[in-house]
Amino acid sequence: MKIKRYISLNDEKKESILFLICWAIYFCIYTGRLNYSAAMVQMVNDGFMTKASGGLIATFFFAAYGFGQIFMGFIGDRVSSFKMLLCGTALSSLCNFFMPVLFHGSVTSMCMIWGINGIAQSVMWSPIIRIISQILSPERRFKASIHIISAGPAGTLFTYILSTVLLRHFGWKSVFYSAGIIISTAFAVLLIYFVSNKKDFIAEEIEKNEIKPEKPYMADSGNGKMIFGILLILLLPVVVHGMLKDSITAWFPVYLSETHSMAPYMAVMLTAVMPVFNLAGIYFAKWIYGKTKSNEFFSCGILFAICACGLGFMSQIGRYNIYLAIIFAAVGTASMSGVNCIAVSVVPVHFGKMGFASTLTGVLNSAVYAGCSVSMAASGQIVEKYGWAGIIYIWCMLAASGFLLCASLNKIWLKIKNNTNN
């Protein structure tokens, strides 16, 4: 089977510019992903939809995103990464423009258009990881794989701050219009950059069995397939982390609005502190990763334990003090941002030379959003039936199960890593 692999630029200035372009695109794309969470607070508060309906629309997005990741990862190792990014930004911007214009008043139609947006956004991550793992030089890949994750929390912070202003002065529709404009701008910048620098991005077409891995053990295709199969088995902690990561962020503004009786725009504004914690969580995860001698499962286990503690305190104290609720929830999301950084960004980069970094990150990201779609669908129903205490207890138990999974699978993971180093 033939695949296309980019040749490294080996030019520090050009690589820095390319990384900044990728970072900016991922930053902008978040405005068209999390804006729904911000708008949902006012839509529920105004009686436009129930919490169950709001959760259903989000479920369509995450299910489509996760489903798309499987195919986009596979496609991403075979077609132009830049053309994929252009297609994704163009379609996502259109979905954000259409959300308030063509489908006002119909939950079913909003589910469809937001599901299409999920497909559009699923295009983005795999080609970015492929660019980092192939076009950037080896000495810059690890740092880039860490720093690219920071675009998520930064984009989240920007989205919540912008949404706070828009919700207060212009209503929920403006939240979608603004995202459409921002993502359209990202599309234009990427198009100009790609057309101007197309000659620098050379993709050589090679047979997959001609790839010479950096680690001798991987040279045996049977062993490579076995390890890839084992990685698929180890997706359980990734699914659990997905059930927590975006579900907490999406529902927290609604939790604040209802539990502490505040205006929707105020709830969204206070939620803006969480991305700051999430950004810190990424670099805290990097520190833990170094302290555990680059043991991914040990590092993730520690982060799951911290998340469980934060949510546990939130369940007991959060309803009495709004600031403590924000802090403990932020500890939980920051921990899950750290898990996301290690599982979805760091691990796939090691497989760039083998030609399936994009495929692997697609599979892992798909597992994350499979968990998220299940959680979003269930959360609205659980809150309506058992209240906020019920869903927070479930989140806490999920974090504890993530810790147990990492602890139980750690030895298997170490054996895989030891075999690849022999």
C-alpha positions as CSV (number, residue, x, y, z in Angstrom):
1,M,0.0,0.0,0.0
2,K,1.3,3.4,-1.0
3,I,1.2,6.4,1.4
4,K,2.5,9.9,1.2
5,R,5.1,11.2,3.7
6,Y,6.2,14.8,3.9
7,I,9.9,15.7,3.9
8,S,11.2,17.7,6.9
9,L,11.7,21.4,6.2
10,N,14.9,21.6,8.3
11,D,14.6,25.4,8.5
12,E,13.9,26.8,12.0
13,K,12.3,30.0,10.8
14,K,9.9,28.2,8.3
15,E,9.1,25.5,10.9
16,S,8.2,28.2,13.5
17,I,5.9,30.0,11.1
18,L,4.3,26.7,10.1
19,F,3.7,25.8,13.7
20,L,2.2,29.2,14.5
21,I,-0.2,28.8,11.5
22,C,-1.3,25.3,12.9
23,W,-1.6,26.8,16.4
24,A,-3.8,29.7,15.1
25,I,-6.0,27.4,13.1
26,Y,-6.6,25.1,16.1
27,F,-7.2,28.1,18.3
28,C,-9.8,29.6,15.9
29,I,-11.6,26.3,15.3
30,Y,-12.4,26.1,19.0
31,T,-14.6,29.2,18.7
32,G,-16.9,27.1,16.5
33,R,-16.9,24.1,18.8
34,L,-17.4,25.5,22.3
35,N,-19.6,28.4,21.3
36,Y,-22.6,26.1,21.5
37,S,-21.9,25.3,25.2
38,A,-21.9,29.0,25.9
39,A,-25.1,29.7,23.8
40,M,-26.8,26.6,25.4
41,V,-27.0,28.4,28.8
42,Q,-29.2,31.2,27.4
43,M,-31.1,28.9,25.1
44,V,-32.1,26.7,28.1
45,N,-32.7,29.7,30.3
46,D,-35.0,31.3,27.8
47,G,-37.0,28.1,27.3
48,F,-35.8,27.6,23.7
49,M,-34.9,24.0,24.6
50,T,-34.8,21.6,27.6
51,K,-31.5,20.4,29.1
52,A,-32.2,17.0,27.5
53,S,-32.6,18.6,24.1
54,G,-29.5,20.7,24.6
55,G,-27.5,17.6,25.5
56,L,-28.8,15.8,22.4
57,I,-27.6,18.5,20.1
58,A,-24.1,18.4,21.7
59,T,-24.2,14.6,21.4
60,F,-24.7,14.8,17.6
61,F,-21.6,17.0,17.4
62,F,-19.4,14.7,19.5
63,A,-20.7,11.5,17.9
64,A,-20.0,12.9,14.4
65,Y,-16.6,14.3,15.5
66,G,-15.6,10.9,17.0
67,F,-16.9,8.9,14.0
68,G,-15.2,11.3,11.6
69,Q,-11.8,11.0,13.4
70,I,-11.5,7.3,12.5
71,F,-11.7,8.1,8.7
72,M,-9.9,11.4,8.9
73,G,-7.0,9.8,10.6
74,F,-6.8,7.2,7.9
75,I,-7.2,9.7,5.1
76,G,-4.8,12.1,6.8
77,D,-1.8,9.8,6.1
78,R,-2.7,9.7,2.4
79,V,-3.8,13.1,1.2
80,S,-2.6,16.7,1.6
81,S,-2.8,17.9,5.2
82,F,-3.2,21.4,4.0
83,K,-6.2,20.7,1.7
84,M,-7.8,18.8,4.6
85,L,-7.4,21.8,6.9
86,L,-8.9,24.1,4.2
87,C,-11.9,21.8,3.7
88,G,-12.5,21.6,7.5
89,T,-12.3,25.3,8.2
90,A,-14.6,26.1,5.2
91,L,-17.3,23.7,6.2
92,S,-17.2,24.5,9.9
93,S,-17.6,28.3,9.2
94,L,-20.6,27.6,7.0
95,C,-22.2,25.4,9.8
96,N,-21.8,28.2,12.3
97,F,-23.4,30.7,9.9
98,F,-26.3,28.4,9.2
99,M,-27.0,27.4,12.8
100,P,-29.0,30.5,13.8
101,V,-30.2,31.5,10.3
102,L,-31.7,28.5,8.6
103,F,-32.6,26.2,11.5
104,H,-34.0,28.5,14.1
105,G,-36.7,26.9,16.3
106,S,-36.0,23.3,15.2
107,V,-34.1,21.0,17.5
108,T,-33.9,18.3,14.9
109,S,-32.5,20.6,12.3
110,M,-30.0,22.0,14.8
111,C,-28.9,18.4,15.6
112,M,-28.2,17.8,11.9
113,I,-26.3,21.0,11.3
114,W,-24.2,20.7,14.5
115,G,-23.5,17.1,13.6
116,I,-22.1,18.3,10.2
117,N,-20.0,20.7,12.1
118,G,-18.7,17.8,14.1
119,I,-17.6,16.1,10.9
120,A,-16.0,19.3,9.7
121,Q,-14.0,19.8,12.9
122,S,-12.9,16.1,12.9
123,V,-10.9,16.9,9.8
124,M,-8.6,19.3,11.8
125,W,-6.5,17.4,14.3
126,S,-5.1,14.5,12.3
127,P,-3.4,16.6,9.6
128,I,-2.0,18.9,12.2
129,I,-0.4,16.0,14.0
130,R,0.9,14.7,10.7
131,I,2.5,18.1,9.9
132,I,4.2,18.1,13.3
133,S,5.4,14.5,13.1
134,Q,6.7,14.7,9.5
135,I,7.4,18.3,8.4
136,L,9.0,19.6,11.6
137,S,12.5,18.4,12.4
138,P,12.9,15.6,15.0
139,E,14.3,17.9,17.7
140,R,11.2,20.2,17.6
141,R,8.5,17.6,17.3
142,F,8.1,16.8,21.0
143,K,7.9,20.4,22.1
144,A,5.5,21.2,19.3
145,S,3.2,18.2,20.2
146,I,3.0,19.7,23.7
147,H,2.5,23.4,22.7
148,I,-0.1,22.7,20.1
149,I,-2.4,21.4,22.8
150,S,-2.3,24.9,24.4
151,A,-4.3,26.2,21.5
152,G,-7.3,24.4,22.9
153,P,-7.4,26.1,26.3
154,A,-6.5,29.4,24.8
155,G,-9.3,29.1,22.2
156,T,-11.7,28.0,25.0
157,L,-10.8,31.1,27.1
158,F,-11.2,33.4,24.1
159,T,-14.6,31.8,23.2
160,Y,-16.0,32.1,26.7
161,I,-14.9,35.8,27.1
162,L,-16.2,36.7,23.6
163,S,-19.5,34.8,24.3
164,T,-20.0,36.6,27.6
165,V,-19.9,40.0,25.8
166,L,-22.1,38.7,22.9
167,L,-24.7,37.0,25.1
168,R,-25.1,40.1,27.2
169,H,-25.5,42.6,24.3
170,F,-26.6,40.7,21.2
171,G,-28.1,37.3,22.2
172,W,-27.2,33.7,21.5
173,K,-27.3,34.0,17.7
174,S,-24.4,36.3,17.6
175,V,-22.2,33.7,19.3
176,F,-22.5,31.5,16.1
177,Y,-22.1,34.4,13.7
178,S,-18.9,35.5,15.3
179,A,-17.4,32.0,15.2
180,G,-18.3,31.8,11.5
181,I,-16.4,35.0,10.9
182,I,-13.3,33.9,12.9
183,I,-13.1,30.5,11.2
184,S,-13.6,32.1,7.8
185,T,-10.6,34.3,8.6
186,A,-8.5,31.3,9.5
187,F,-9.5,29.7,6.2
188,A,-8.3,32.8,4.3
189,V,-5.0,33.0,6.1
190,L,-4.3,29.3,5.6
191,L,-5.2,29.5,1.9
192,I,-2.8,32.4,1.4
193,Y,0.0,30.7,3.3
194,F,-0.4,27.4,1.5
195,V,-0.5,29.0,-2.0
196,S,2.5,31.1,-1.2
197,N,4.6,28.2,0.3
198,K,3.3,25.2,-1.6
199,K,6.7,24.4,-3.1
200,D,8.2,23.8,0.4
201,F,5.8,21.0,1.3
202,I,7.0,18.0,-0.6
203,A,5.2,14.7,0.0
204,E,7.1,11.6,-1.3
205,E,5.0,8.6,-2.2
206,I,6.3,5.3,-0.8
207,E,5.2,1.8,-0.1
208,K,4.3,1.4,3.5
209,N,6.6,-1.7,3.9
210,E,9.5,0.5,2.7
211,I,9.3,2.7,5.8
212,K,12.3,2.2,8.1
213,P,11.2,2.8,11.7
214,E,13.6,4.5,14.1
215,K,13.3,1.5,16.5
216,P,14.5,-1.9,15.2
217,Y,11.7,-3.8,16.9
218,M,9.2,-1.9,14.8
219,A,10.9,-3.1,11.6
220,D,9.0,-6.4,12.0
221,S,5.6,-5.6,10.5
222,G,4.0,-8.4,12.6
223,N,5.3,-6.8,15.8
224,G,4.2,-3.4,14.6
225,K,0.7,-4.6,13.9
226,M,0.6,-6.4,17.3
227,I,1.6,-3.2,19.1
228,F,-1.0,-1.2,17.2
229,G,-3.6,-3.8,18.2
230,I,-2.6,-3.6,21.8
231,L,-2.8,0.2,21.7
232,L,-6.4,-0.2,20.5
233,I,-7.1,-2.4,23.6
234,L,-5.7,0.3,25.8
235,L,-8.3,2.8,24.7
236,L,-10.4,2.3,27.8
237,P,-8.8,5.1,29.8
238,V,-9.0,7.4,26.8
239,V,-12.8,6.7,26.5
240,V,-13.3,7.5,30.2
241,H,-11.3,10.7,29.9
242,G,-13.5,11.6,27.0
243,M,-16.6,11.2,29.1
244,L,-15.2,13.8,31.5
245,K,-13.2,16.3,29.5
246,D,-15.8,18.1,27.4
247,S,-18.9,17.1,29.4
248,I,-17.8,19.0,32.5
249,T,-16.9,22.1,30.4
250,A,-20.2,22.0,28.4
251,W,-22.5,21.7,31.4
252,F,-20.7,23.8,34.0
253,P,-22.2,27.2,32.9
254,V,-25.7,25.7,33.1
255,Y,-24.8,24.3,36.6
256,L,-23.7,27.8,37.8
257,S,-26.8,29.4,36.3
258,E,-29.2,27.1,38.0
259,T,-27.4,26.2,41.2
260,H,-26.4,29.8,42.0
261,S,-29.2,31.6,40.3
262,M,-27.1,33.9,38.0
263,A,-27.7,35.4,34.6
264,P,-26.4,33.2,31.7
265,Y,-23.8,35.7,30.6
266,M,-22.4,35.8,34.1
267,A,-22.2,32.0,34.3
268,V,-20.3,31.9,31.0
269,M,-18.0,34.7,32.2
270,L,-17.1,32.8,35.4
271,T,-16.5,29.6,33.4
272,A,-13.8,31.4,31.5
273,V,-11.4,30.7,34.3
274,M,-11.4,27.0,33.5
275,P,-9.3,27.3,30.3
276,V,-6.6,29.0,32.3
277,F,-6.5,26.0,34.6
278,N,-6.6,23.7,31.6
279,L,-3.5,25.4,30.1
280,A,-1.7,25.0,33.4
281,G,-2.9,21.3,33.4
282,I,-1.1,20.7,30.1
283,Y,2.2,21.9,31.4
284,F,1.6,20.2,34.8
285,A,1.1,17.0,32.8
286,K,4.4,17.6,31.0
287,W,6.1,17.9,34.4
288,I,4.5,14.7,35.7
289,Y,5.5,13.0,32.4
290,G,9.1,13.8,33.0
291,K,9.0,12.8,36.7
292,T,7.5,9.4,35.8
293,K,10.3,8.7,33.3
294,S,7.9,9.2,30.3
295,N,5.4,6.6,31.5
296,E,2.2,7.6,29.9
297,F,-0.2,5.4,31.9
298,F,1.4,6.3,35.3
299,S,1.2,10.0,34.4
300,C,-2.5,9.7,33.3
301,G,-3.3,7.7,36.5
302,I,-2.0,10.5,38.7
303,L,-4.1,13.0,36.7
304,F,-7.3,10.9,37.0
305,A,-6.8,10.7,40.8
306,I,-6.5,14.5,41.0
307,C,-9.6,14.9,38.9
308,A,-11.5,12.5,41.2
309,C,-10.5,14.5,44.2
310,G,-11.5,17.8,42.6
311,L,-14.9,16.5,41.6
312,G,-15.4,14.9,45.0
313,F,-14.8,18.2,46.8
314,M,-17.1,20.0,44.2
315,S,-19.9,17.6,45.0
316,Q,-19.7,18.3,48.7
317,I,-18.9,22.0,48.8
318,G,-19.7,23.4,45.3
319,R,-23.4,24.1,46.0
320,Y,-22.5,26.3,49.0
321,N,-19.7,28.4,47.5
322,I,-19.6,29.4,43.9
323,Y,-15.8,30.2,43.9
324,L,-14.9,26.8,45.4
325,A,-17.2,25.2,42.8
326,I,-15.3,26.9,40.0
327,I,-11.9,26.0,41.4
328,F,-12.7,22.3,42.0
329,A,-14.4,21.9,38.6
330,A,-11.3,23.6,37.0
331,V,-9.0,21.2,38.8
332,G,-11.0,18.4,37.2
333,T,-10.9,19.8,33.7
334,A,-7.3,20.7,34.0
335,S,-6.4,17.2,34.9
336,M,-8.3,15.8,31.9
337,S,-6.6,18.4,29.6
338,G,-3.3,16.8,30.9
339,V,-4.5,13.3,30.0
340,N,-5.6,14.5,26.6
341,C,-2.2,16.0,26.0
342,I,-0.4,12.8,26.8
343,A,-2.8,10.3,25.2
344,V,-3.7,12.1,22.0
345,S,-0.8,14.4,21.3
346,V,2.4,12.9,22.7
347,V,1.9,9.2,21.9
348,P,1.0,9.5,18.1
349,V,4.1,11.6,17.4
350,H,6.3,8.6,18.0
351,F,4.7,6.8,15.1
352,G,5.3,9.5,12.5
353,K,8.2,7.7,10.8
354,M,6.1,4.5,10.5
355,G,3.5,6.5,8.5
356,F,0.4,6.2,10.7
357,A,0.7,9.1,13.2
358,S,-2.4,10.6,11.7
359,T,-4.3,7.3,11.7
360,L,-3.4,6.6,15.4
361,T,-4.3,10.1,16.6
362,G,-7.6,9.8,14.7
363,V,-8.4,6.5,16.4
364,L,-7.5,7.9,19.9
365,N,-9.4,11.1,19.3
366,S,-12.3,9.1,18.1
367,A,-12.3,7.2,21.3
368,V,-12.3,10.4,23.3
369,Y,-15.3,11.8,21.6
370,A,-17.1,8.4,21.6
371,G,-17.0,8.7,25.4
372,C,-18.0,12.4,25.2
373,S,-21.0,11.7,23.0
374,V,-22.3,9.1,25.4
375,S,-21.7,11.4,28.4
376,M,-23.4,14.4,26.8
377,A,-26.5,12.3,25.9
378,A,-26.8,10.9,29.4
379,S,-25.9,14.0,31.4
380,G,-29.0,16.1,30.4
381,Q,-31.2,13.1,31.3
382,I,-29.4,12.5,34.6
383,V,-29.6,16.1,35.7
384,E,-33.3,16.3,34.9
385,K,-34.0,13.1,36.9
386,Y,-31.5,13.2,39.7
387,G,-30.3,16.8,39.9
388,W,-26.8,18.2,39.7
389,A,-25.5,16.2,42.6
390,G,-26.3,13.0,40.7
391,I,-24.2,13.9,37.6
392,I,-21.3,15.2,39.7
393,Y,-21.2,11.9,41.7
394,I,-21.1,10.0,38.3
395,W,-18.3,12.2,37.0
396,C,-16.3,11.5,40.2
397,M,-16.8,7.8,39.8
398,L,-15.7,7.9,36.2
399,A,-12.5,9.7,37.2
400,A,-11.8,7.0,39.9
401,S,-12.4,4.3,37.3
402,G,-9.9,6.0,35.0
403,F,-7.3,5.8,37.8
404,L,-8.0,2.1,38.3
405,L,-7.8,1.4,34.6
406,C,-4.4,3.2,34.3
407,A,-3.1,1.4,37.3
408,S,-4.2,-2.0,36.1
409,L,-2.9,-1.5,32.5
410,N,0.4,0.1,33.4
411,K,2.4,-3.1,33.4
412,I,1.1,-4.0,29.9
413,W,2.0,-0.5,28.7
414,L,5.6,-0.8,30.1
415,K,6.1,-4.2,28.3
416,I,5.1,-2.6,25.0
417,K,7.5,0.3,25.5
418,N,10.3,-2.1,26.6
419,N,9.8,-4.3,23.5
420,T,9.9,-1.3,21.2
421,N,13.2,-0.2,22.8
422,N,14.9,-3.6,22.3
